[in-house]
Amino acid sequence: MLSIELQTPDGQALTGHNFGDVAPGTVSTPLAFRIANTGDVDVSLAAWIEQTSTADGEMRVTVAGQLVTGTDAATAVSLGSLAAGATVAGEMSWRNPAGSVGVPVDSGVLRVRAN
Protein backbone atom coordinates (compact mmCIF):
# COMPACT_ATOMS: atom_id res chain seq x y z
CA MET A 1 0.00 0.00 0.00
CA LEU A 2 1.24 3.51 -0.88
CA SER A 3 1.21 5.83 2.12
CA ILE A 4 3.33 8.87 2.95
CA GLU A 5 3.09 11.42 5.73
CA LEU A 6 4.58 14.84 6.38
CA GLN A 7 5.98 14.78 9.92
CA THR A 8 7.92 16.78 12.47
CA PRO A 9 11.49 15.52 13.00
CA ASP A 10 10.28 13.45 15.99
CA GLY A 11 7.60 11.65 13.94
CA GLN A 12 4.44 13.61 14.79
CA ALA A 13 2.03 14.45 11.95
CA LEU A 14 2.64 17.95 10.53
CA THR A 15 -0.64 19.35 9.26
CA GLY A 16 0.22 23.05 9.11
CA HIS A 17 2.57 25.75 10.31
CA ASN A 18 2.42 29.53 10.80
CA PHE A 19 5.74 31.25 10.10
CA GLY A 20 4.53 34.34 11.98
CA ASP A 21 5.36 37.90 10.98
CA VAL A 22 8.18 37.96 8.45
CA ALA A 23 9.43 41.50 7.89
CA PRO A 24 10.20 42.73 4.36
CA GLY A 25 13.64 41.66 3.17
CA THR A 26 13.89 38.77 5.63
CA VAL A 27 13.38 35.02 5.83
CA SER A 28 11.59 33.20 8.64
CA THR A 29 13.22 30.76 10.98
CA PRO A 30 13.43 27.44 9.09
CA LEU A 31 11.06 24.63 10.03
CA ALA A 32 12.55 21.14 9.91
CA PHE A 33 10.28 18.32 8.75
CA ARG A 34 10.47 14.88 7.25
CA ILE A 35 8.56 12.87 4.69
CA ALA A 36 7.87 9.36 5.96
CA ASN A 37 6.99 6.37 3.84
CA THR A 38 4.40 4.81 6.15
CA GLY A 39 3.34 2.25 3.55
CA ASP A 40 4.68 -1.20 2.84
CA VAL A 41 6.18 -0.60 -0.62
CA ASP A 42 8.98 1.60 -1.94
CA VAL A 43 7.74 4.85 -3.52
CA SER A 44 9.01 7.52 -5.89
CA LEU A 45 8.40 11.02 -4.53
CA ALA A 46 7.69 14.28 -6.32
CA ALA A 47 6.84 17.66 -4.75
CA TRP A 48 5.61 21.12 -5.65
CA ILE A 49 4.45 24.27 -3.85
CA GLU A 50 1.07 25.84 -4.54
CA GLN A 51 0.66 29.54 -3.76
CA THR A 52 -1.47 32.30 -5.22
CA SER A 53 1.40 34.74 -5.74
CA THR A 54 5.08 35.02 -4.89
CA ALA A 55 5.21 38.81 -5.31
CA ASP A 56 4.53 39.43 -1.62
CA GLY A 57 6.28 36.40 -0.17
CA GLU A 58 6.98 32.78 -0.92
CA MET A 59 7.43 29.46 0.78
CA ARG A 60 10.82 27.86 0.18
CA VAL A 61 11.26 24.12 0.62
CA THR A 62 14.25 21.82 0.35
CA VAL A 63 14.11 18.04 0.67
CA ALA A 64 17.36 16.10 1.00
CA GLY A 65 19.14 19.31 -0.02
CA GLN A 66 17.11 19.70 -3.23
CA LEU A 67 15.12 22.92 -3.74
CA VAL A 68 11.47 22.33 -4.61
CA THR A 69 10.74 24.69 -7.51
CA GLY A 70 7.64 23.12 -9.07
CA THR A 71 4.40 25.06 -8.86
CA ASP A 72 1.91 22.36 -9.88
CA ALA A 73 1.72 18.62 -10.48
CA ALA A 74 2.98 19.05 -14.04
CA THR A 75 6.18 20.78 -12.87
CA ALA A 76 6.73 18.69 -9.73
CA VAL A 77 10.34 18.13 -8.70
CA SER A 78 11.41 14.49 -8.50
CA LEU A 79 12.78 13.64 -5.06
CA GLY A 80 13.84 10.10 -5.91
CA SER A 81 12.74 6.92 -4.21
CA LEU A 82 12.00 6.23 -0.56
CA ALA A 83 11.98 2.71 0.87
CA ALA A 84 9.07 1.43 2.94
CA GLY A 85 9.50 2.62 6.52
CA ALA A 86 12.18 5.18 5.60
CA THR A 87 12.17 8.97 5.99
CA VAL A 88 13.82 11.87 4.20
CA ALA A 89 14.53 15.20 5.91
CA GLY A 90 13.50 18.61 4.65
CA GLU A 91 13.29 22.24 5.67
CA MET A 92 10.84 24.99 4.83
CA SER A 93 10.82 28.74 5.40
CA TRP A 94 8.97 31.87 4.31
CA ARG A 95 10.75 34.67 2.39
CA ASN A 96 9.32 38.17 2.25
CA PRO A 97 10.93 40.26 -0.54
CA ALA A 98 12.56 43.58 0.32
CA GLY A 99 10.11 45.59 -1.78
CA SER A 100 7.05 44.21 0.01
CA VAL A 101 4.89 46.77 1.82
CA GLY A 102 4.37 45.62 5.39
CA VAL A 103 3.88 42.04 6.44
CA PRO A 104 1.81 40.14 3.86
CA VAL A 105 -0.93 37.70 4.69
CA ASP A 106 -0.18 34.87 2.30
CA SER A 107 0.06 31.12 2.28
CA GLY A 108 1.72 28.26 0.48
CA VAL A 109 0.93 24.57 0.34
CA LEU A 110 3.59 21.88 -0.02
CA ARG A 111 2.24 18.97 -2.08
CA VAL A 112 4.01 15.61 -2.14
CA ARG A 113 3.05 12.79 -4.47
CA ALA A 114 4.04 9.14 -4.15
CA ASN A 115 4.06 6.76 -7.12
N, C-alpha and C positions, 0 to 999 in steps of 0.2 A: 504494500500500500504506500502511495506517495503521501508524505506529510512533512511539512516544514513549519517552523515557528520562529518568530522574531523574539529574542529573549534578552534580558539583562545579562551581564557577565556571570552572575551567579545562578542563572538558569530559570529565573522568573519570567513569565510572559510579559512582553513589552507591547502595550496596546496604544500608547501615545506618549508624547512628551511636549512640554512647553519650555521653549528656550528662554522665556522671559523677555525683558526689554533689552534689545540689542541696539546700541547707539549707532548712528550713521558712521561709516568708515571702520566698523569693528566686526569682529566675529565672536559668536557665543563661545562659552566653554564647551568643549567637545563632549558628546555623550557616547560612551562605549556601549556596544551591543554585540550580539552574536546571532547568527542564523543557525538553527539546529535542525538536523534531519531527524525528525522524530518517527519517521516511517521505518519500514523493514526492507527497503530497496535503495540502492544507490540512485542519486538524482543529479541532473545537470541543472545548474541555477542560472537565472538571468534576472537582472534588476533594472528598474528605471524609477525616476522621480516625477510625480505629477504635481504641477503647481500652476496656478492661473497666470502668474506673471513673475519674471525675475527682475523687473526694473526696480522694485522697491525692496528687494531681499530675496535670498534663495537658500534652500537647503542644500548642503554639500554632504555627500556620503562617499566613504571609501569602504571597500570590503576586501580583506586580505591585501591591502595596499593599493587596490585598483579603484580609481575614481569612477563613480557611476555617473555617466553623462547622458544616458538615454532619457527621453521625455515621454515615451509611450511604449506600448508593447512591441511596436514595429522597430523601434530603435534601442531596445533593451540591450544592456551590456552583459555579455557572457561572463559568468563568474566561475566557470569550470564545474567539475563534478564534486559531489559531497557524499561520502559513504554513509550508509545507514548507521545511525547513532552518533555521527560525528558533528562537529560544529566548526564554524569559521567566524573569526572576529571581524568586527567593523567599527566604524566611528562616524558619527554624524554631527553636524554643526549648522548654525544659521549665520549667513553673511549679509550684512546690511551695507549697501554701497555708500561711498562717501557723499555722493550727491543727493541722497535721500533726505526728504524733509521730515524731520521728526522720527519717531519710532513707528514703523509700519505695522499694521495688523494683517498678517499674511499667513499662509500655511503651505506645507508641502506634504506629500504622501509618498513614502517609499513603498514600491511594489516589488515583490520578489516572486518569481515563477519557477516552479520545479517541473522538469520533464523527465 
